[in-house]
Amino acid sequence: MRKDSPLVSVYITNYNYGSFIEQSVASVLNQTLEDFELIIIDDGSTDNSKEIIEQYRPLEGVTIIYQQNKGLNITNNVAMRVAKGKYLMRLDADDYLVPEALEKMTALLEANKELGLVFPDYYYVDATGNITGEERRHNFEKEVSLYDQPAHGACTIIRLSFLKKIGGYNESFTCQDGYDLWLKFITHFSVSNINSPLFYYRRHGQNLTTNEERILETRRAIKETFLNKEEMADSTLVVIPARNTRIKKQSWPLLKMGNQATVLEQRVAEALKANTTKMVYIISEDTDLIAFAQKAFSSDARVKVLERSAQLAGPNQTLGATVALAVNDAQEQGLQFENVLTLTLDYPFTEASIIDDAVNTLHLFKSDSVLTVRPDNKAYYRHNGHSLSAILDQEKFTRLEREALYRAAGGIMASTLSSFKKQTKVNAGRMSHVVVDELSAFGVFSEFDFELYQLRLGAQDA
């Protein structure tokens, strides 16, 4: 270790990880690269962490900081200010490094002065340190041109001068520091990955990573900080294709639960709440549904109802032909808009914030289109005539990013107007994605789904 002008400043963030922090510190002290300093920041732990941390105070090149629950991003900026190294890396106190981690990542940064950050692949371990899997990212030199899959927040080495140039971490967010950092760096600098697992990522009951709703909500808020909200406002034509689907002999679009509005009215209301929505088009071939919609929205100038032919609603017709009806009508009316978004009625819990997130994602990553999805880790099989065979072995030890599966969920597709007019498809060209939470991903396609929907509404009203 070096006390003055080290190559790397490693900082360990700790809050009540007394049972893990010794292994984390040891993994830093045992690095093959010795040109580093270690900063241990305890964020107000109430367990035995302080007793353990104090063991390292006599070591040269170790700095210990105690603070009271300032949160992750404030802690990151504290580390940025006290660090003496050329590069900076955070290690969470429940994770630990392989011995060559610093050596391999700094070598890549030293070889390329334009590179802003480097992140590695990693192992998954459980609470007791048993390896349960391996995460392999895309090869950034050969396979990546769309940067909508961020680096893991921890164990990413950053060029400190670049971090200071972009103003450090945004302290208004209490989690997802890595996502904020990722968006800043891909906007201004080069980034890369080492296709080798260089740290052990521990998954256990105390991890922040289990709080999916908080993570996704924070990511949406972070994206908004990179875009001009006023410029994004009223930029999108929302199209709701409406078939009069019947479930349990009831019209799904016109279904009323108690004193609530119909499913169709609820979906239109969410679309109109979105900051990015310019106009909502309801398009259907069903005369009863059209009559209801015309009456329900007759006083709302931002909602228009169009009829499509039965042929256009047929199973062999693409959604693009229906969307084109709305686009052509809107342009004939002189409406100015940049994006087209479809919102299906099958997903009753998708909210306005996800509509805005889809449009924001479309522009932030300069995509042609965007799709709302859920990661899918289930095993799928096909029959080859002789036997069932796995499409992808989802149970294997090494998880390859290039083999990750996503299923469409949430009922949203969006594209830029220019892409749609060129392709006559909403989901075309370079497609980015928005991961939605489990509730937003819930769709009603069967009687069983319908019963679950009723149960959910009952629980919300209770």
Secondary structure as a PSIPRED ss2 file (coil, helix, strand):
# PSIPRED VFORMAT (PSIPRED V4.0)

   1 M C   1.000  0.000  0.000
   2 R C   1.000  0.000  0.000
   3 K C   1.000  0.000  0.000
   4 D C   1.000  0.000  0.000
   5 S C   1.000  0.000  0.000
   6 P C   1.000  0.000  0.000
   7 L C   1.000  0.000  0.000
   8 V E   0.000  0.000  1.000
   9 S E   0.000  0.000  1.000
  10 V E   0.000  0.000  1.000
  11 Y E   0.000  0.000  1.000
  12 I E   0.000  0.000  1.000
  13 T E   0.000  0.000  1.000
  14 N E   0.000  0.000  1.000
  15 Y C   1.000  0.000  0.000
  16 N C   1.000  0.000  0.000
  17 Y C   1.000  0.000  0.000
  18 G C   1.000  0.000  0.000
  19 S C   1.000  0.000  0.000
  20 F C   1.000  0.000  0.000
  21 I H   0.000  1.000  0.000
  22 E H   0.000  1.000  0.000
  23 Q H   0.000  1.000  0.000
  24 S H   0.000  1.000  0.000
  25 V H   0.000  1.000  0.000
  26 A H   0.000  1.000  0.000
  27 S H   0.000  1.000  0.000
  28 V H   0.000  1.000  0.000
  29 L H   0.000  1.000  0.000
  30 N C   1.000  0.000  0.000
  31 Q C   1.000  0.000  0.000
  32 T C   1.000  0.000  0.000
  33 L C   1.000  0.000  0.000
  34 E C   1.000  0.000  0.000
  35 D C   1.000  0.000  0.000
  36 F E   0.000  0.000  1.000
  37 E E   0.000  0.000  1.000
  38 L E   0.000  0.000  1.000
  39 I E   0.000  0.000  1.000
  40 I E   0.000  0.000  1.000
  41 I E   0.000  0.000  1.000
  42 D E   0.000  0.000  1.000
  43 D E   0.000  0.000  1.000
  44 G C   1.000  0.000  0.000
  45 S C   1.000  0.000  0.000
  46 T C   1.000  0.000  0.000
  47 D C   1.000  0.000  0.000
  48 N C   1.000  0.000  0.000
  49 S H   0.000  1.000  0.000
  50 K H   0.000  1.000  0.000
  51 E H   0.000  1.000  0.000
  52 I H   0.000  1.000  0.000
  53 I H   0.000  1.000  0.000
  54 E H   0.000  1.000  0.000
  55 Q H   0.000  1.000  0.000
  56 Y H   0.000  1.000  0.000
  57 R C   1.000  0.000  0.000
  58 P C   1.000  0.000  0.000
  59 L C   1.000  0.000  0.000
  60 E C   1.000  0.000  0.000
  61 G C   1.000  0.000  0.000
  62 V E   0.000  0.000  1.000
  63 T E   0.000  0.000  1.000
  64 I E   0.000  0.000  1.000
  65 I E   0.000  0.000  1.000
  66 Y E   0.000  0.000  1.000
  67 Q E   0.000  0.000  1.000
  68 Q C   1.000  0.000  0.000
  69 N C   1.000  0.000  0.000
  70 K C   1.000  0.000  0.000
  71 G C   1.000  0.000  0.000
  72 L H   0.000  1.000  0.000
  73 N H   0.000  1.000  0.000
  74 I H   0.000  1.000  0.000
  75 T H   0.000  1.000  0.000
  76 N H   0.000  1.000  0.000
  77 N H   0.000  1.000  0.000
  78 V H   0.000  1.000  0.000
  79 A H   0.000  1.000  0.000
  80 M H   0.000  1.000  0.000
  81 R H   0.000  1.000  0.000
  82 V H   0.000  1.000  0.000
  83 A C   1.000  0.000  0.000
  84 K C   1.000  0.000  0.000
  85 G C   1.000  0.000  0.000
  86 K C   1.000  0.000  0.000
  87 Y E   0.000  0.000  1.000
  88 L E   0.000  0.000  1.000
  89 M E   0.000  0.000  1.000
  90 R E   0.000  0.000  1.000
  91 L E   0.000  0.000  1.000
  92 D E   0.000  0.000  1.000
  93 A C   1.000  0.000  0.000
  94 D C   1.000  0.000  0.000
  95 D C   1.000  0.000  0.000
  96 Y E   0.000  0.000  1.000
  97 L E   0.000  0.000  1.000
  98 V C   1.000  0.000  0.000
  99 P C   1.000  0.000  0.000
 100 E C   1.000  0.000  0.000
 101 A H   0.000  1.000  0.000
 102 L H   0.000  1.000  0.000
 103 E H   0.000  1.000  0.000
 104 K H   0.000  1.000  0.000
 105 M H   0.000  1.000  0.000
 106 T H   0.000  1.000  0.000
 107 A H   0.000  1.000  0.000
 108 L H   0.000  1.000  0.000
 109 L H   0.000  1.000  0.000
 110 E H   0.000  1.000  0.000
 111 A H   0.000  1.000  0.000
 112 N C   1.000  0.000  0.000
 113 K C   1.000  0.000  0.000
 114 E C   1.000  0.000  0.000
 115 L E   0.000  0.000  1.000
 116 G E   0.000  0.000  1.000
 117 L E   0.000  0.000  1.000
 118 V E   0.000  0.000  1.000
 119 F E   0.000  0.000  1.000
 120 P E   0.000  0.000  1.000
 121 D E   0.000  0.000  1.000
 122 Y E   0.000  0.000  1.000
 123 Y E   0.000  0.000  1.000
 124 Y E   0.000  0.000  1.000
 125 V E   0.000  0.000  1.000
 126 D C   1.000  0.000  0.000
 127 A C   1.000  0.000  0.000
 128 T C   1.000  0.000  0.000
 129 G C   1.000  0.000  0.000
 130 N C   1.000  0.000  0.000
 131 I E   0.000  0.000  1.000
 132 T E   0.000  0.000  1.000
 133 G E   0.000  0.000  1.000
 134 E E   0.000  0.000  1.000
 135 E E   0.000  0.000  1.000
 136 R E   0.000  0.000  1.000
 137 R C   1.000  0.000  0.000
 138 H C   1.000  0.000  0.000
 139 N C   1.000  0.000  0.000
 140 F C   1.000  0.000  0.000
 141 E C   1.000  0.000  0.000
 142 K C   1.000  0.000  0.000
 143 E C   1.000  0.000  0.000
 144 V C   1.000  0.000  0.000
 145 S C   1.000  0.000  0.000
 146 L C   1.000  0.000  0.000
 147 Y C   1.000  0.000  0.000
 148 D C   1.000  0.000  0.000
 149 Q C   1.000  0.000  0.000
 150 P C   1.000  0.000  0.000
 151 A C   1.000  0.000  0.000
 152 H C   1.000  0.000  0.000
 153 G C   1.000  0.000  0.000
 154 A C   1.000  0.000  0.000
 155 C C   1.000  0.000  0.000
 156 T C   1.000  0.000  0.000
 157 I E   0.000  0.000  1.000
 158 I E   0.000  0.000  1.000
 159 R E   0.000  0.000  1.000
 160 L H   0.000  1.000  0.000
 161 S H   0.000  1.000  0.000
 162 F H   0.000  1.000  0.000
 163 L H   0.000  1.000  0.000
 164 K H   0.000  1.000  0.000
 165 K H   0.000  1.000  0.000
 166 I C   1.000  0.000  0.000
 167 G C   1.000  0.000  0.000
 168 G C   1.000  0.000  0.000
 169 Y C   1.000  0.000  0.000
 170 N C   1.000  0.000  0.000
 171 E C   1.000  0.000  0.000
 172 S C   1.000  0.000  0.000
 173 F C   1.000  0.000  0.000
 174 T C   1.000  0.000  0.000
 175 C C   1.000  0.000  0.000
 176 Q C   1.000  0.000  0.000
 177 D H   0.000  1.000  0.000
 178 G H   0.000  1.000  0.000
 179 Y H   0.000  1.000  0.000
 180 D H   0.000  1.000  0.000
 181 L H   0.000  1.000  0.000
 182 W H   0.000  1.000  0.000
 183 L H   0.000  1.000  0.000
 184 K H   0.000  1.000  0.000
 185 F H   0.000  1.000  0.000
 186 I H   0.000  1.000  0.000
 187 T H   0.000  1.000  0.000
 188 H H   0.000  1.000  0.000
 189 F C   1.000  0.000  0.000
 190 S E   0.000  0.000  1.000
 191 V E   0.000  0.000  1.000
 192 S E   0.000  0.000  1.000
 193 N E   0.000  0.000  1.000
 194 I E   0.000  0.000  1.000
 195 N E   0.000  0.000  1.000
 196 S E   0.000  0.000  1.000
 197 P E   0.000  0.000  1.000
 198 L E   0.000  0.000  1.000
 199 F E   0.000  0.000  1.000
 200 Y E   0.000  0.000  1.000
 201 Y E   0.000  0.000  1.000
 202 R E   0.000  0.000  1.000
 203 R C   1.000  0.000  0.000
 204 H C   1.000  0.000  0.000
 205 G C   1.000  0.000  0.000
 206 Q C   1.000  0.000  0.000
 207 N C   1.000  0.000  0.000
 208 L H   0.000  1.000  0.000
 209 T H   0.000  1.000  0.000
 210 T H   0.000  1.000  0.000
 211 N C   1.000  0.000  0.000
 212 E H   0.000  1.000  0.000
 213 E H   0.000  1.000  0.000
 214 R H   0.000  1.000  0.000
 215 I H   0.000  1.000  0.000
 216 L H   0.000  1.000  0.000
 217 E H   0.000  1.000  0.000
 218 T H   0.000  1.000  0.000
 219 R H   0.000  1.000  0.000
 220 R H   0.000  1.000  0.000
 221 A H   0.000  1.000  0.000
 222 I H   0.000  1.000  0.000
 223 K H   0.000  1.000  0.000
 224 E H   0.000  1.000  0.000
 225 T H   0.000  1.000  0.000
 226 F C   1.000  0.000  0.000
 227 L C   1.000  0.000  0.000
 228 N C   1.000  0.000  0.000
 229 K H   0.000  1.000  0.000
 230 E H   0.000  1.000  0.000
 231 E H   0.000  1.000  0.000
 232 M H   0.000  1.000  0.000
 233 A C   1.000  0.000  0.000
 234 D C   1.000  0.000  0.000
 235 S C   1.000  0.000  0.000
 236 T E   0.000  0.000  1.000
 237 L E   0.000  0.000  1.000
 238 V E   0.000  0.000  1.000
 239 V E   0.000  0.000  1.000
 240 I E   0.000  0.000  1.000
 241 P E   0.000  0.000  1.000
 242 A C   1.000  0.000  0.000
 243 R C   1.000  0.000  0.000
 244 N C   1.000  0.000  0.000
 245 T C   1.000  0.000  0.000
 246 R E   0.000  0.000  1.000
 247 I E   0.000  0.000  1.000
 248 K C   1.000  0.000  0.000
 249 K C   1.000  0.000  0.000
 250 Q E   0.000  0.000  1.000
 251 S E   0.000  0.000  1.000
 252 W C   1.000  0.000  0.000
 253 P C   1.000  0.000  0.000
 254 L C   1.000  0.000  0.000
 255 L C   1.000  0.000  0.000
 256 K E   0.000  0.000  1.000
 257 M C   1.000  0.000  0.000
 258 G C   1.000  0.000  0.000
 259 N C   1.000  0.000  0.000
 260 Q C   1.000  0.000  0.000
 261 A C   1.000  0.000  0.000
 262 T E   0.000  0.000  1.000
 263 V H   0.000  1.000  0.000
 264 L H   0.000  1.000  0.000
 265 E H   0.000  1.000  0.000
 266 Q H   0.000  1.000  0.000
 267 R H   0.000  1.000  0.000
 268 V H   0.000  1.000  0.000
 269 A H   0.000  1.000  0.000
 270 E H   0.000  1.000  0.000
 271 A H   0.000  1.000  0.000
 272 L H   0.000  1.000  0.000
 273 K H   0.000  1.000  0.000
 274 A C   1.000  0.000  0.000
 275 N C   1.000  0.000  0.000
 276 T C   1.000  0.000  0.000
 277 T E   0.000  0.000  1.000
 278 K E   0.000  0.000  1.000
 279 M E   0.000  0.000  1.000
 280 V E   0.000  0.000  1.000
 281 Y E   0.000  0.000  1.000
 282 I E   0.000  0.000  1.000
 283 I E   0.000  0.000  1.000
 284 S E   0.000  0.000  1.000
 285 E C   1.000  0.000  0.000
 286 D C   1.000  0.000  0.000
 287 T H   0.000  1.000  0.000
 288 D H   0.000  1.000  0.000
 289 L H   0.000  1.000  0.000
 290 I H   0.000  1.000  0.000
 291 A H   0.000  1.000  0.000
 292 F H   0.000  1.000  0.000
 293 A H   0.000  1.000  0.000
 294 Q H   0.000  1.000  0.000
 295 K H   0.000  1.000  0.000
 296 A H   0.000  1.000  0.000
 297 F C   1.000  0.000  0.000
 298 S C   1.000  0.000  0.000
 299 S C   1.000  0.000  0.000
 300 D C   1.000  0.000  0.000
 301 A C   1.000  0.000  0.000
 302 R C   1.000  0.000  0.000
 303 V E   0.000  0.000  1.000
 304 K E   0.000  0.000  1.000
 305 V E   0.000  0.000  1.000
 306 L E   0.000  0.000  1.000
 307 E E   0.000  0.000  1.000
 308 R C   1.000  0.000  0.000
 309 S C   1.000  0.000  0.000
 310 A C   1.000  0.000  0.000
 311 Q C   1.000  0.000  0.000
 312 L C   1.000  0.000  0.000
 313 A C   1.000  0.000  0.000
 314 G C   1.000  0.000  0.000
 315 P C   1.000  0.000  0.000
 316 N C   1.000  0.000  0.000
 317 Q C   1.000  0.000  0.000
 318 T C   1.000  0.000  0.000
 319 L H   0.000  1.000  0.000
 320 G H   0.000  1.000  0.000
 321 A H   0.000  1.000  0.000
 322 T H   0.000  1.000  0.000
 323 V H   0.000  1.000  0.000
 324 A H   0.000  1.000  0.000
 325 L H   0.000  1.000  0.000
 326 A H   0.000  1.000  0.000
 327 V H   0.000  1.000  0.000
 328 N H   0.000  1.000  0.000
 329 D H   0.000  1.000  0.000
 330 A H   0.000  1.000  0.000
 331 Q H   0.000  1.000  0.000
 332 E H   0.000  1.000  0.000
 333 Q C   1.000  0.000  0.000
 334 G C   1.000  0.000  0.000
 335 L C   1.000  0.000  0.000
 336 Q C   1.000  0.000  0.000
 337 F C   1.000  0.000  0.000
 338 E C   1.000  0.000  0.000
 339 N E   0.000  0.000  1.000
 340 V E   0.000  0.000  1.000
 341 L E   0.000  0.000  1.000
 342 T E   0.000  0.000  1.000
 343 L E   0.000  0.000  1.000
 344 T C   1.000  0.000  0.000
 345 L C   1.000  0.000  0.000
 346 D C   1.000  0.000  0.000
 347 Y C   1.000  0.000  0.000
 348 P C   1.000  0.000  0.000
 349 F C   1.000  0.000  0.000
 350 T C   1.000  0.000  0.000
 351 E C   1.000  0.000  0.000
 352 A H   0.000  1.000  0.000
 353 S H   0.000  1.000  0.000
 354 I H   0.000  1.000  0.000
 355 I H   0.000  1.000  0.000
 356 D H   0.000  1.000  0.000
 357 D H   0.000  1.000  0.000
 358 A H   0.000  1.000  0.000
 359 V H   0.000  1.000  0.000
 360 N H   0.000  1.000  0.000
 361 T H   0.000  1.000  0.000
 362 L H   0.000  1.000  0.000
 363 H H   0.000  1.000  0.000
 364 L H   0.000  1.000  0.000
 365 F C   1.000  0.000  0.000
 366 K C   1.000  0.000  0.000
 367 S C   1.000  0.000  0.000
 368 D C   1.000  0.000  0.000
 369 S E   0.000  0.000  1.000
 370 V E   0.000  0.000  1.000
 371 L E   0.000  0.000  1.000
 372 T E   0.000  0.000  1.000
 373 V E   0.000  0.000  1.000
 374 R E   0.000  0.000  1.000
 375 P E   0.000  0.000  1.000
 376 D C   1.000  0.000  0.000
 377 N C   1.000  0.000  0.000
 378 K C   1.000  0.000  0.000
 379 A C   1.000  0.000  0.000
 380 Y E   0.000  0.000  1.000
 381 Y E   0.000  0.000  1.000
 382 R E   0.000  0.000  1.000
 383 H E   0.000  0.000  1.000
 384 N C   1.000  0.000  0.000
 385 G C   1.000  0.000  0.000
 386 H C   1.000  0.000  0.000
 387 S C   1.000  0.000  0.000
 388 L E   0.000  0.000  1.000
 389 S E   0.000  0.000  1.000
 390 A E   0.000  0.000  1.000
 391 I E   0.000  0.000  1.000
 392 L E   0.000  0.000  1.000
 393 D C   1.000  0.000  0.000
 394 Q C   1.000  0.000  0.000
 395 E C   1.000  0.000  0.000
 396 K C   1.000  0.000  0.000
 397 F C   1.000  0.000  0.000
 398 T E   0.000  0.000  1.000
 399 R E   0.000  0.000  1.000
 400 L E   0.000  0.000  1.000
 401 E H   0.000  1.000  0.000
 402 R H   0.000  1.000  0.000
 403 E H   0.000  1.000  0.000
 404 A C   1.000  0.000  0.000
 405 L C   1.000  0.000  0.000
 406 Y E   0.000  0.000  1.000
 407 R E   0.000  0.000  1.000
 408 A E   0.000  0.000  1.000
 409 A E   0.000  0.000  1.000
 410 G E   0.000  0.000  1.000
 411 G E   0.000  0.000  1.000
 412 I E   0.000  0.000  1.000
 413 M E   0.000  0.000  1.000
 414 A E   0.000  0.000  1.000
 415 S E   0.000  0.000  1.000
 416 T E   0.000  0.000  1.000
 417 L H   0.000  1.000  0.000
 418 S H   0.000  1.000  0.000
 419 S H   0.000  1.000  0.000
 420 F H   0.000  1.000  0.000
 421 K H   0.000  1.000  0.000
 422 K H   0.000  1.000  0.000
 423 Q H   0.000  1.000  0.000
 424 T C   1.000  0.000  0.000
 425 K C   1.000  0.000  0.000
 426 V C   1.000  0.000  0.000
 427 N C   1.000  0.000  0.000
 428 A C   1.000  0.000  0.000
 429 G C   1.000  0.000  0.000
 430 R C   1.000  0.000  0.000
 431 M E   0.000  0.000  1.000
 432 S E   0.000  0.000  1.000
 433 H E   0.000  0.000  1.000
 434 V E   0.000  0.000  1.000
 435 V E   0.000  0.000  1.000
 436 V C   1.000  0.000  0.000
 437 D C   1.000  0.000  0.000
 438 E C   1.000  0.000  0.000
 439 L C   1.000  0.000  0.000
 440 S C   1.000  0.000  0.000
 441 A C   1.000  0.000  0.000
 442 F C   1.000  0.000  0.000
 443 G C   1.000  0.000  0.000
 444 V C   1.000  0.000  0.000
 445 F C   1.000  0.000  0.000
 446 S C   1.000  0.000  0.000
 447 E H   0.000  1.000  0.000
 448 F H   0.000  1.000  0.000
 449 D H   0.000  1.000  0.000
 450 F H   0.000  1.000  0.000
 451 E H   0.000  1.000  0.000
 452 L H   0.000  1.000  0.000
 453 Y H   0.000  1.000  0.000
 454 Q H   0.000  1.000  0.000
 455 L H   0.000  1.000  0.000
 456 R H   0.000  1.000  0.000
 457 L H   0.000  1.000  0.000
 458 G H   0.000  1.000  0.000
 459 A H   0.000  1.000  0.000
 460 Q H   0.000  1.000  0.000
 461 D H   0.000  1.000  0.000
 462 A C   1.000  0.000  0.000
